[in-house]
Amino acid sequence: MKNFRICLAGIAVFALLFTSCSEEENNLLDPDAEKATLSFGAFVEDLANSTSTRQSLNDLPECSDEDPSYVMIILSQDGSNVVGSMEAPFRVNLAPNQLFTVEVPELELTPGEYSLDYFAVYSEAGDLIWLAPSGGIFEDYFDNPMPLTIDLRAGVKKYVEVSVLCYDNRFVNEYGYLFFEINTNEAIEFCIFGNYCDETGRHYPAEFSVSVWNYSNGTQGSLLYSNMSNTVELNDAGDYAGTTVCIFLPDTSGLNEYYFEITHLNSDAYGAVTEEIIRSGVISDEDVRGLFDGDENTDYFHFRHGDCNLDDSPDLFEEGGGNGGPGECDPNDPNADCDNDGVPNQIDECPDTPAGTEVDAVGCEAITVPGRDVVVFNDINIFDNEAMEDEDNVRLVQNLVTYTTTGSRNDGDVVMIDRGRNARCFSNGECNNSGWATMRSVIVDEGFTISDIFSTSGSLTNIPSDVKVIFLVMPTVSYTVEEINAFKSFAAQGGRIIFVGEHELFYLNIDVENQFLLDMGAVLHNTGGALDCNYTTIPAESNRVHPIMEGIDELTIACASVIEPGPDDFPLFYDTTNTHVLAGVAKIDSTPLNDFGIMNVSNRRAPAPKEDISNPSSSTGY
């Protein structure tokens, strides 16, 4: 057994502290006393052969033999940092030669619900040796990635696991106070290098990209890596040199399989080529281990494409594009189904739909299927108590949260409502818990728990696995690349994102909304304006057919801005004149952004109609 603990204690209304925990202290805790005790245990994952990695693995510490000395944490409440910050995490020392922390007076806080946003372990020399994961490809392999919600109450003794990456297995706990079984999952490294040979047989370092999926029981599963590419550049000697693509693959107990696609890319070294999939197929963890060279090194898979007259080393993949597994698929075969969507090539108008995507009769993603979309309402009043007196508004909320999807989020039972980032309607009381009380009751009556958060820039990078629906309400601060990618992953899993904006005279940050939609890959955008102000009934003829609008006759709204849908987007309802779209569903691109993926949105808006309203400082206009 291995155990790494931080003990966090709360005393009634005024004390929450990290305190030293020992076996003897077990006998000091009076269950009737006004106390709460919380301890963090390390459910530690041991990574073998940890070297430099790419994308989500860039920040992981290399496994080290150094002794742990202290931890750095960030603890927040309601979206505001309570202890530590990203600029200056808070340090808590470990007790000498022990794996628990000492008491520190700085952490005397009121019991309540907190969020552990960052947890890292350092050596005495200040080297990062263990880090709690906060997303990335290993997120699904841990029970408790960051941020971790901590509900600390009086009279409760509570223990919380903290997963950390890279653990030195020299420590064996002998105290018996709190134990967690060690999960033996590992990540194994697989590297790829390639050559391209032109018609003369001349060899060049190949420029290529790699996408990887989980694979199990003959079925292609979740995406692990998307279009990871190498570089081919001139070196100091004036020769073109290529890099390898190295990735870490999750390796659980038993057989693990992965489906690969390698795409040949254009390069300055050899010019333009047909950019197509040149290798594909399924390999196992045993194939990967076959490339290990001793305890510390691994050989790479070396492909040779073109007129090289040499075989791949080793021979792991089929040549050409796959069909969701081993073998090739001929896109010119009218009866084949090369993207495995159930629609044969001869009638498939969208031949490259992602694995697992629900499609319509011609093989294109069905916008009516939840996931890979964002629902947009530009009126907060559609959810307020007065509007919710309309049974159609009640039905709207029910439809928004009780949908069925094929993704992993289908079983979620939490609706997250984010009114952080200086949402104006929360600060003035129009969308606070009281103003939206009826809407909240409807959600709870449908069997959901509501999680209220108040995000700040960069804080929404991990969405708990039990969340099915997220409301983003009038944010005034743009989302980071990491946050956008978290939303994309959430939507790809069938999660529903509902963006709630307002008319342009009340919501002065419509560009933030449009930036979010653009970064998510949507064409739909908010053009501003202010229509149907004061409480107004939208007639049935303004509604459009969509599962969200099922059973709805006339909706009550109160002043909305206008949206401009894209060709693949779906309007939900128009204004009272049936002329301008006021709500819709935007199709998005779930492909992750890179660090340079954010684009400027300032020129996207066109003028939209505005009514003369008496009180622009009110969301209703009156």
C-alpha positions as CSV (number, residue, x, y, z in Angstrom):
1,M,0.0,0.0,0.0
2,K,1.1,3.6,-0.6
3,N,-0.5,6.6,0.9
4,F,0.2,10.3,0.5
5,R,-2.1,12.6,2.5
6,I,-2.9,16.2,3.3
7,C,-5.3,16.6,6.1
8,L,-7.7,19.4,5.9
9,A,-9.9,20.3,8.9
10,G,-12.8,22.7,9.5
11,I,-14.1,23.9,12.8
12,A,-17.7,25.0,12.8
13,V,-18.1,28.4,11.2
14,F,-14.6,29.8,11.5
15,A,-11.8,27.2,10.9
16,L,-10.6,25.1,8.0
17,L,-7.0,24.1,8.3
18,F,-4.4,21.7,6.8
19,T,-3.2,19.8,9.9
20,S,-0.8,17.1,10.7
21,C,-2.5,13.7,10.8
22,S,-1.3,10.7,12.6
23,E,-2.6,7.4,13.8
24,E,-3.0,8.7,17.4
25,E,-5.2,11.6,16.2
26,N,-7.8,9.1,15.1
27,N,-8.7,8.8,18.8
28,L,-9.0,12.5,19.3
29,L,-11.8,13.1,16.9
30,D,-15.2,13.4,18.7
31,P,-18.0,12.6,16.2
32,D,-20.3,14.8,18.1
33,A,-18.0,17.8,18.1
34,E,-18.5,20.8,15.8
35,K,-15.6,19.7,13.6
36,A,-14.9,18.5,10.0
37,T,-11.8,16.7,8.9
38,L,-10.8,16.2,5.3
39,S,-7.7,14.3,4.2
40,F,-6.2,14.1,0.8
41,G,-4.8,10.6,-0.1
42,A,-2.7,9.9,-3.1
43,F,-4.1,7.3,-5.4
44,V,-0.8,7.3,-7.3
45,E,-0.2,6.2,-10.9
46,D,3.3,5.0,-11.7
47,L,4.5,6.1,-15.2
48,A,7.3,4.0,-16.6
49,N,10.0,5.6,-18.8
50,S,8.6,9.1,-18.5
51,T,10.4,11.3,-21.1
52,S,9.5,14.6,-22.8
53,T,6.0,14.4,-24.3
54,R,3.7,16.4,-26.5
55,Q,0.4,18.3,-26.3
56,S,-1.4,17.5,-23.0
57,L,1.7,15.7,-21.5
58,N,4.0,18.7,-21.8
59,D,3.6,19.8,-18.2
60,L,4.0,16.4,-16.5
61,P,7.1,16.1,-14.3
62,E,9.8,13.5,-15.2
63,C,9.8,10.7,-12.7
64,S,12.4,11.4,-10.1
65,D,14.2,9.7,-7.1
66,E,14.0,12.9,-5.1
67,D,12.2,12.9,-1.7
68,P,9.0,14.9,-1.5
69,S,9.3,18.0,0.7
70,Y,6.2,20.2,0.2
71,V,3.1,20.7,-1.9
72,M,1.8,23.7,-3.7
73,I,-2.0,24.1,-3.9
74,I,-4.7,26.5,-5.2
75,L,-8.0,26.4,-3.3
76,S,-11.0,28.4,-4.5
77,Q,-14.6,29.0,-3.6
78,D,-17.4,30.2,-5.9
79,G,-14.8,31.0,-8.6
80,S,-12.6,33.1,-6.4
81,N,-9.2,32.0,-5.2
82,V,-9.2,31.5,-1.4
83,V,-5.7,30.1,-0.9
84,G,-3.0,30.5,-3.6
85,S,-3.4,31.6,-7.2
86,M,-2.0,30.5,-10.6
87,E,0.6,33.3,-10.2
88,A,1.5,32.2,-6.6
89,P,0.3,28.8,-5.5
90,F,0.3,28.3,-1.7
91,R,3.0,26.1,-0.1
92,V,2.3,23.6,2.6
93,N,5.3,21.7,4.0
94,L,5.3,18.0,4.7
95,A,6.1,16.7,8.2
96,P,9.7,15.6,8.4
97,N,10.2,12.2,6.8
98,Q,6.4,11.7,6.5
99,L,3.8,11.8,3.8
100,F,1.4,14.2,5.5
101,T,1.4,18.0,5.9
102,V,2.1,20.2,8.9
103,E,-0.5,22.5,10.3
104,V,-0.5,26.0,8.9
105,P,-2.5,28.9,10.3
106,E,-3.0,30.5,6.8
107,L,-5.6,27.9,6.0
108,E,-8.0,28.6,8.8
109,L,-11.2,29.1,6.7
110,T,-15.0,28.7,7.0
111,P,-16.3,25.2,6.3
112,G,-18.2,25.0,3.0
113,E,-17.8,23.8,-0.6
114,Y,-14.3,24.4,-2.0
115,S,-12.5,23.5,-5.2
116,L,-9.0,22.2,-5.2
117,D,-7.8,23.6,-8.5
118,Y,-4.1,22.7,-8.4
119,F,-2.0,20.2,-6.5
120,A,1.7,19.6,-7.1
121,V,4.5,17.9,-5.0
122,Y,8.0,19.3,-4.9
123,S,11.4,18.2,-3.7
124,E,13.4,20.2,-1.2
125,A,15.4,21.5,-4.1
126,G,12.2,22.9,-5.6
127,D,11.9,20.4,-8.4
128,L,8.4,19.4,-9.4
129,I,8.2,15.6,-9.0
130,W,4.4,14.8,-8.9
131,L,1.5,16.6,-10.4
132,A,-2.3,16.1,-10.1
133,P,-3.7,15.7,-13.7
134,S,-6.2,18.3,-14.9
135,G,-7.5,16.9,-18.2
136,G,-5.7,15.6,-21.3
137,I,-5.8,12.1,-22.6
138,F,-5.4,10.5,-19.1
139,E,-8.4,12.3,-17.6
140,D,-10.7,9.3,-18.1
141,Y,-8.3,7.0,-16.4
142,F,-8.4,8.9,-13.1
143,D,-11.3,9.1,-10.6
144,N,-10.3,12.6,-9.3
145,P,-8.6,14.9,-11.7
146,M,-8.4,18.6,-11.0
147,P,-10.4,20.6,-10.2
148,L,-11.6,18.6,-7.2
149,T,-14.8,19.7,-5.4
150,I,-14.5,19.4,-1.6
151,D,-17.6,19.7,0.5
152,L,-16.4,20.3,4.0
153,R,-19.0,20.3,6.7
154,A,-19.1,20.5,10.5
155,G,-19.2,17.2,12.4
156,V,-17.9,15.2,9.4
157,K,-14.7,13.3,8.9
158,K,-14.0,13.0,5.2
159,Y,-11.2,11.7,3.0
160,V,-10.5,12.7,-0.6
161,E,-8.2,11.0,-3.1
162,V,-5.8,13.1,-5.1
163,S,-4.4,11.4,-8.2
164,V,-0.8,12.5,-9.1
165,L,1.4,11.6,-12.0
166,C,4.8,10.3,-11.5
167,Y,5.3,8.6,-8.1
168,D,8.5,7.2,-6.7
169,N,7.6,3.7,-5.4
170,R,10.2,3.7,-2.6
171,F,7.5,4.9,-0.2
172,V,5.5,2.2,1.6
173,N,2.9,3.4,4.1
174,E,3.0,1.5,7.5
175,Y,0.7,3.8,9.5
176,G,-2.7,2.1,8.7
177,Y,-4.6,5.4,9.1
178,L,-5.8,5.7,5.5
179,F,-5.0,3.4,2.6
180,F,-5.7,3.4,-1.1
181,E,-4.9,0.6,-3.5
182,I,-2.3,1.5,-6.0
183,N,-3.7,1.6,-9.5
184,T,-1.2,-0.2,-11.8
185,N,-2.1,1.7,-15.0
186,E,0.9,2.9,-16.9
187,A,1.5,4.9,-20.0
188,I,3.7,3.4,-22.7
189,E,5.6,5.4,-25.3
190,F,5.3,4.8,-29.0
191,C,7.4,6.8,-31.5
192,I,7.0,7.1,-35.3
193,F,9.5,8.2,-37.9
194,G,9.1,8.1,-41.7
195,N,10.8,8.4,-45.0
196,Y,9.2,9.4,-48.4
197,C,10.8,8.3,-51.6
198,D,10.0,10.0,-54.9
199,E,9.8,8.3,-58.3
200,T,13.6,8.3,-58.6
201,G,14.0,6.5,-55.3
202,R,15.5,9.4,-53.5
203,H,14.8,9.3,-49.8
204,Y,13.5,12.3,-47.9
205,P,12.4,12.6,-44.2
206,A,8.6,12.4,-44.4
207,E,6.3,15.1,-43.0
208,F,3.2,13.4,-41.5
209,S,0.5,13.6,-38.9
210,V,-0.9,10.9,-36.6
211,S,-4.3,10.3,-35.1
212,V,-5.0,7.6,-32.6
213,W,-8.2,6.1,-31.1
214,N,-8.9,3.5,-28.5
215,Y,-9.9,0.2,-30.0
216,S,-11.8,-2.7,-28.3
217,N,-13.7,-5.8,-29.4
218,G,-13.4,-4.8,-33.1
219,T,-14.8,-1.3,-32.5
220,Q,-13.0,2.0,-32.9
221,G,-13.5,4.0,-29.6
222,S,-12.6,7.4,-28.2
223,L,-10.1,9.7,-29.9
224,L,-6.8,9.9,-28.0
225,Y,-4.7,12.1,-30.3
226,S,-5.8,14.1,-33.3
227,N,-3.4,15.1,-36.1
228,M,-0.2,15.2,-34.1
229,S,2.5,16.2,-36.7
230,N,6.2,16.2,-36.9
231,T,8.5,18.8,-38.4
232,V,10.9,18.7,-41.4
233,E,13.4,21.6,-41.4
234,L,16.8,22.5,-42.7
235,N,19.5,21.7,-40.1
236,D,22.8,23.6,-39.6
237,A,24.5,21.5,-42.3
238,G,21.8,22.6,-44.9
239,D,20.1,19.2,-45.0
240,Y,16.4,18.5,-44.3
241,A,15.9,16.6,-41.1
242,G,12.7,15.2,-39.7
243,T,11.6,14.7,-36.1
244,T,9.7,11.7,-34.7
245,V,6.2,11.8,-33.3
246,C,6.2,10.3,-29.8
247,I,2.9,9.7,-28.0
248,F,2.0,8.1,-24.7
249,L,-0.7,5.4,-24.9
250,P,-2.9,4.4,-21.9
251,D,-2.0,0.8,-20.7
252,T,-4.4,-0.8,-18.3
253,S,-4.3,-4.4,-17.1
254,G,-5.0,-6.9,-19.8
255,L,-4.9,-6.4,-23.6
256,N,-5.0,-2.8,-24.8
257,E,-5.4,-2.0,-28.5
258,Y,-5.2,1.3,-30.5
259,Y,-6.3,2.3,-34.0
260,F,-3.8,4.5,-35.9
261,E,-4.0,6.6,-39.0
262,I,-0.8,8.2,-40.4
263,T,-1.3,10.9,-43.1
264,H,1.4,12.0,-45.5
265,L,1.8,15.8,-45.7
266,N,3.3,18.4,-48.0
267,S,6.9,19.4,-47.1
268,D,9.5,22.0,-48.2
269,A,11.8,19.0,-48.5
270,Y,10.0,17.3,-51.4
271,G,7.2,19.7,-52.4
272,A,3.5,19.0,-52.8
273,V,2.1,15.5,-52.5
274,T,-1.4,14.0,-52.3
275,E,-2.2,14.4,-48.6
276,E,-3.8,11.2,-47.7
277,I,-3.8,8.4,-45.2
278,I,-0.8,6.1,-46.0
279,R,-0.8,3.8,-43.0
280,S,-3.7,2.6,-40.8
281,G,-4.5,-0.3,-38.5
282,V,-4.7,-1.7,-35.0
283,I,-1.8,-2.4,-32.8
284,S,-1.7,-3.7,-29.2
285,D,0.3,-2.8,-26.1
286,E,2.4,-5.9,-26.8
287,D,3.4,-4.5,-30.2
288,V,4.5,-1.3,-28.5
289,R,6.5,-3.2,-25.9
290,G,8.2,-5.1,-28.7
291,L,10.0,-1.8,-29.5
292,F,11.4,-1.3,-26.0
293,D,15.2,-1.4,-25.9
294,G,16.2,-2.1,-22.3
295,D,14.8,-0.2,-19.3
296,E,15.2,3.3,-20.5
297,N,14.9,3.4,-24.3
298,T,12.5,2.6,-27.1
299,D,13.0,2.1,-30.8
300,Y,10.6,3.9,-33.2
301,F,8.3,2.5,-35.8
302,H,9.8,3.4,-39.2
303,F,7.6,3.6,-42.3
304,R,8.9,4.0,-45.8
305,H,6.4,5.5,-48.2
306,G,6.6,5.9,-52.0
307,D,9.3,4.2,-54.2
308,C,11.7,3.3,-51.4
309,N,11.7,-0.5,-52.2
310,L,12.0,-1.2,-48.5
311,D,9.5,-2.5,-45.9
312,D,8.4,-0.7,-42.8
313,S,10.3,-1.6,-39.7
314,P,8.6,-3.3,-38.0
315,D,5.6,-4.2,-40.2
316,L,2.7,-3.0,-38.0
317,F,0.2,-1.3,-40.3
318,E,-1.7,-1.7,-43.5
319,E,-0.9,0.6,-46.4
320,G,-3.6,3.2,-47.2
321,G,-6.7,4.3,-45.3
322,G,-8.5,2.0,-43.0
323,N,-12.2,1.1,-42.4
324,G,-12.2,1.7,-38.6
325,G,-9.9,-1.2,-38.1
326,P,-7.5,-3.5,-39.9
327,G,-7.4,-3.6,-43.7
328,E,-8.1,-1.0,-46.3
329,C,-11.3,0.6,-47.6
330,D,-11.7,1.7,-51.2
331,P,-13.6,5.0,-51.3
332,N,-14.5,4.2,-54.9
333,D,-16.3,1.1,-53.8
334,P,-20.0,2.2,-53.8
335,N,-21.0,-0.6,-51.4
336,A,-18.3,0.1,-48.8
337,D,-18.7,2.3,-45.8
338,C,-15.3,3.9,-45.3
339,D,-16.2,6.1,-42.4
340,N,-18.3,3.4,-40.6
341,D,-21.4,5.6,-40.2
342,G,-23.8,3.0,-41.6
343,V,-24.3,4.9,-44.9
344,P,-22.6,3.3,-48.0
345,N,-20.1,5.4,-50.0
346,Q,-22.4,5.7,-53.0
347,I,-24.9,7.9,-51.1
348,D,-22.6,9.3,-48.4
349,E,-22.5,13.1,-48.8
350,C,-20.2,13.4,-45.8
351,P,-17.5,10.7,-46.2
352,D,-15.4,11.7,-43.2
353,T,-17.8,11.9,-40.3
354,P,-16.0,11.2,-37.0
355,A,-16.3,7.8,-35.4
356,G,-19.5,7.4,-33.3
357,T,-21.3,10.4,-34.9
358,E,-25.0,10.0,-35.5
359,V,-25.8,10.8,-39.1
360,D,-28.8,11.4,-41.3
361,A,-29.9,9.4,-44.3
362,V,-27.1,10.8,-46.5
363,G,-24.3,10.3,-43.9
364,C,-24.0,13.8,-42.6
365,E,-24.1,14.7,-38.9
366,A,-27.7,15.2,-37.7
367,I,-27.9,18.6,-36.1
368,T,-30.9,17.4,-34.1
369,V,-28.6,14.9,-32.2
370,P,-27.2,16.4,-29.0
371,G,-23.4,16.8,-29.0
372,R,-21.0,18.7,-31.1
373,D,-23.3,21.7,-30.9
374,V,-24.0,24.8,-28.8
375,V,-27.6,26.0,-28.0
376,V,-27.8,29.8,-28.1
377,F,-30.4,31.9,-26.3
378,N,-29.8,35.7,-26.3
379,D,-32.4,36.4,-23.6
380,I,-31.9,35.6,-19.9
381,N,-35.5,36.4,-19.1
382,I,-36.7,33.2,-20.9
383,F,-35.6,31.4,-17.7
384,D,-36.7,33.9,-15.1
385,N,-39.6,33.4,-12.7
386,E,-42.1,35.5,-14.6
387,A,-41.4,33.8,-17.9
388,M,-41.5,30.4,-16.2
389,E,-45.1,30.9,-15.3
390,D,-45.7,30.0,-18.9
391,E,-45.9,26.2,-19.1
392,D,-44.2,26.3,-22.5
393,N,-41.1,27.8,-20.9
394,V,-41.2,25.0,-18.3
395,R,-41.3,22.5,-21.2
396,L,-38.4,24.2,-22.8
397,V,-36.2,23.7,-19.7
398,Q,-37.3,20.1,-19.4
399,N,-36.4,19.5,-23.1
400,L,-33.0,21.1,-22.6
401,V,-31.9,18.8,-19.8
402,T,-33.7,15.5,-20.5
403,Y,-32.4,14.7,-23.9
404,T,-30.8,11.4,-24.9
405,T,-27.4,11.1,-26.5
406,T,-25.1,8.3,-27.6
407,G,-22.1,9.9,-25.8
408,S,-20.7,9.2,-22.4
409,R,-22.5,12.2,-21.0
410,N,-25.9,10.6,-21.5
411,D,-25.8,9.3,-17.9
412,G,-24.8,12.6,-16.3
413,D,-27.0,13.9,-13.6
414,V,-25.5,17.3,-13.0
415,V,-26.5,20.6,-14.6
416,M,-23.7,23.2,-14.2
417,I,-24.6,26.9,-14.3
418,D,-21.7,29.3,-14.7
419,R,-22.5,32.9,-13.9
420,G,-18.9,34.0,-13.3
421,R,-16.7,36.2,-15.4
422,N,-18.6,39.2,-14.2
423,A,-22.0,38.2,-15.5
424,R,-24.0,41.4,-15.2
425,C,-27.3,39.7,-14.7
426,F,-26.0,37.9,-11.6
427,S,-24.5,41.1,-10.0
428,N,-27.8,43.0,-10.5
429,G,-29.9,40.0,-9.3
430,E,-31.8,39.2,-12.6
431,C,-30.3,35.8,-13.0
432,N,-29.3,34.9,-9.5
433,N,-30.7,31.9,-7.7
434,S,-33.8,33.9,-6.6
435,G,-34.5,35.3,-10.1
436,W,-34.2,31.8,-11.6
437,A,-35.8,29.9,-8.7
438,T,-38.6,28.3,-10.7
439,M,-36.2,27.2,-13.5
440,R,-33.9,25.7,-11.0
441,S,-36.8,23.8,-9.4
442,V,-37.8,22.4,-12.8
443,I,-34.3,21.1,-13.3
444,V,-34.2,19.5,-9.8
445,D,-37.6,17.9,-10.4
446,E,-36.2,16.2,-13.5
447,G,-33.7,14.4,-11.2
448,F,-30.6,16.6,-11.7
449,T,-28.3,18.2,-9.2
450,I,-27.4,21.9,-9.9
451,S,-23.7,22.8,-9.6
452,D,-23.3,26.6,-9.4
453,I,-19.9,27.8,-10.5
454,F,-18.3,31.2,-11.0
455,S,-15.5,30.7,-13.4
456,T,-12.6,33.0,-14.0
457,S,-10.3,33.1,-17.0
458,G,-8.6,29.7,-17.4
459,S,-10.5,28.0,-14.6
460,L,-12.8,25.9,-16.7
461,T,-10.4,23.3,-18.1
462,N,-11.9,20.2,-16.6
463,I,-15.6,19.3,-16.6
464,P,-16.5,16.6,-14.1
465,S,-17.7,13.4,-15.7
466,D,-21.2,13.6,-14.1
467,V,-22.0,16.9,-15.8
468,K,-24.5,16.6,-18.7
469,V,-25.5,20.2,-19.3
470,I,-23.6,23.5,-18.9
471,F,-25.2,26.9,-18.9
472,L,-22.7,29.7,-19.8
473,V,-24.4,32.9,-18.8
474,M,-23.3,36.3,-20.1
475,P,-19.6,36.0,-19.7
476,T,-17.5,39.2,-20.1
477,V,-14.1,37.5,-20.2
478,S,-13.1,35.3,-23.2
479,Y,-12.2,31.6,-22.8
480,T,-8.7,30.3,-23.1
481,V,-7.6,27.7,-25.6
482,E,-7.5,25.1,-22.8
483,E,-11.1,26.0,-21.8
484,I,-12.3,25.9,-25.4
485,N,-10.7,22.4,-25.8
486,A,-12.4,21.3,-22.6
487,F,-15.8,22.4,-24.0
488,K,-15.1,20.7,-27.4
489,S,-14.3,17.4,-25.6
490,F,-17.4,17.8,-23.4
491,A,-19.6,18.4,-26.5
492,A,-18.1,15.5,-28.4
493,Q,-19.1,13.2,-25.5
494,G,-22.7,14.3,-25.9
495,G,-22.7,17.1,-23.3
496,R,-25.0,20.1,-24.0
497,I,-23.6,23.6,-23.9
498,I,-26.2,26.4,-23.5
499,F,-24.9,29.9,-24.1
500,V,-27.2,32.6,-22.7
501,G,-26.6,36.1,-23.9
502,E,-28.8,39.3,-24.0
503,H,-29.7,42.3,-26.1
504,E,-26.8,44.5,-27.1
505,L,-27.7,47.4,-24.9
506,F,-27.6,45.2,-21.8
507,Y,-24.9,42.7,-22.8
508,L,-22.0,44.9,-23.7
509,N,-19.7,41.9,-24.4
510,I,-21.4,40.3,-27.4
511,D,-17.9,40.0,-29.0
512,V,-17.0,37.6,-26.1
513,E,-20.0,35.4,-27.2
514,N,-19.0,35.5,-30.8
515,Q,-15.4,34.8,-30.0
516,F,-16.5,31.7,-28.0
517,L,-18.7,30.5,-30.9
518,L,-15.9,31.1,-33.5
519,D,-13.4,29.3,-31.4
520,M,-15.8,26.4,-31.0
521,G,-15.9,26.2,-34.8
522,A,-19.4,27.6,-35.2
523,V,-20.7,29.7,-38.0
524,L,-23.7,31.0,-36.1
525,H,-23.1,34.4,-34.4
526,N,-24.9,37.1,-32.5
527,T,-25.5,40.2,-34.6
528,G,-26.8,42.3,-31.7
529,G,-29.9,44.3,-31.8
530,A,-32.9,44.2,-29.4
531,L,-36.3,42.7,-30.4
532,D,-39.5,41.7,-28.6
533,C,-38.7,43.7,-25.5
534,N,-40.7,43.7,-22.3
535,Y,-42.4,40.3,-21.7
536,T,-43.6,39.1,-25.1
537,T,-45.3,35.9,-26.3
538,I,-43.6,34.3,-29.3
539,P,-46.4,32.8,-31.5
540,A,-46.4,29.2,-32.6
541,E,-45.7,30.1,-36.2
542,S,-42.4,31.5,-35.2
543,N,-41.2,28.1,-33.8
544,R,-39.2,25.7,-35.8
545,V,-39.2,21.9,-35.6
546,H,-36.4,20.5,-33.3
547,P,-36.4,18.2,-30.3
548,I,-35.7,21.2,-28.0
549,M,-39.0,22.7,-29.2
550,E,-41.0,19.5,-28.9
551,G,-44.4,20.1,-27.2
552,I,-43.9,23.9,-27.2
553,D,-46.6,26.2,-28.5
554,E,-45.9,29.8,-27.4
555,L,-42.8,30.9,-25.5
556,T,-42.5,34.0,-23.3
557,I,-39.3,36.1,-23.7
558,A,-38.3,39.7,-22.9
559,C,-35.9,41.4,-25.3
560,A,-33.4,39.4,-27.3
561,S,-30.6,40.1,-29.7
562,V,-30.6,38.5,-33.2
563,I,-28.5,35.6,-34.3
564,E,-27.3,34.7,-37.8
565,P,-27.2,30.9,-38.3
566,G,-24.8,29.2,-40.6
567,P,-26.0,26.8,-43.4
568,D,-25.7,23.7,-41.1
569,D,-27.2,25.4,-38.0
570,F,-30.7,25.0,-36.8
571,P,-33.0,27.9,-35.8
572,L,-35.2,27.2,-32.7
573,F,-37.6,30.2,-32.9
574,Y,-37.9,33.6,-34.7
575,D,-39.2,36.9,-33.4
576,T,-42.9,37.8,-33.3
577,T,-42.8,38.8,-37.0
578,N,-41.3,35.5,-37.9
579,T,-38.4,37.4,-39.6
580,H,-35.3,37.3,-37.3
581,V,-33.8,34.3,-35.6
582,L,-33.6,34.8,-31.8
583,A,-32.5,31.3,-30.7
584,G,-30.7,28.4,-32.4
585,V,-28.4,25.4,-32.3
586,A,-24.9,26.0,-33.7
587,K,-22.9,23.1,-35.1
588,I,-19.3,23.1,-33.9
589,D,-16.0,21.5,-34.8
590,S,-14.8,19.2,-31.9
591,T,-11.2,19.2,-33.2
592,P,-9.0,20.7,-30.4
593,L,-7.4,24.0,-31.0
594,N,-3.7,24.5,-30.8
595,D,-2.1,27.5,-29.0
596,F,-2.6,29.6,-32.1
597,G,-6.2,28.5,-32.7
598,I,-7.9,31.7,-31.4
599,M,-9.0,34.0,-34.2
600,N,-10.1,37.6,-34.0
601,V,-13.9,38.1,-34.1
602,S,-14.2,41.9,-34.2
603,N,-15.4,42.1,-37.8
604,R,-18.0,39.4,-37.7
605,R,-21.0,41.4,-36.6
606,A,-23.4,43.2,-38.9
607,P,-26.0,45.7,-37.8
608,A,-29.2,44.2,-36.4
609,P,-32.6,45.8,-35.7
610,K,-33.3,47.5,-32.4
611,E,-36.5,48.6,-30.8
612,D,-36.7,51.9,-28.9
613,I,-36.6,50.8,-25.3
614,S,-37.0,52.9,-22.2
615,N,-34.4,51.2,-19.9
616,P,-31.4,49.8,-21.7
617,S,-29.9,49.0,-18.3
618,S,-32.5,46.3,-17.8
619,S,-32.5,42.9,-19.6
620,T,-36.2,43.3,-20.4
621,G,-35.6,46.8,-21.9
622,Y,-38.2,48.3,-19.5
